[in-house]
Amino acid sequence: MFPPSPVPENAMTSLHQTLRAAALVALAICLAVPESFAQTPPGVAGSWSLVSLTVSRSGSDVDVLGPHPSGQLIFGSDGRYVLLGVRADLPKFASGNRLSGTSEENERIVQGNFAHFGTYTVDPAGQVIVFRIQKSTFPNWDGDVQQRPFTLDGDRLTYVTPGSFGYGASKVVWQRMK
């Protein structure tokens, strides 16, 4: 066996400089905050429970998902969200198999829920939540970017959705989960 050959001092200095530069670049990358992440005030991030989803028709509010809907909206601190709303009275499949539901069962279930997920940002000055919808149970929204004007009153979040479900703009109310 041959003894290891000595490393020239200038090569060692160059190696230390390269390692130092690489460490600084890694630190800079770790400290950088992507645009879609930060922008969320602490008052909006967290988990919310659906209180109501209403649309105004002929001067009165109509509960789109019935009087006691269930649902959750989760705004992650990483800029991602998941939203789900469901009627309380969805029918069970008589067959016990969701792949063999009747036309009536399928229609009631499709009309009795909504869900979408993706990324979001919040403009607290403009009081707007911007949803970048990746996928939705209403496929027409897939890939959409939608702005929802909102108010935050304590643990109550209220916003308005666009009118593309076929029933006009609606008001959605959420309660912070504790």
Secondary structure, DSSP 4 states (H G I P E B T S, - for coil): -PPPPPPPHHHHHHHHHHHHHHHHHHHHHHH---TTTS---TTTSEEEEEEEEEEEETTEEEETT-SS-EEEEEE-TTSEEEEEEE-TTPPPPTTS-GGG--HHHHHHHHHTEEEEEEEEEEETTTTEEEEEEEEESSGGGTT-EEEEEEEEETTEEEEEE-STTTT--EEEEEEE--
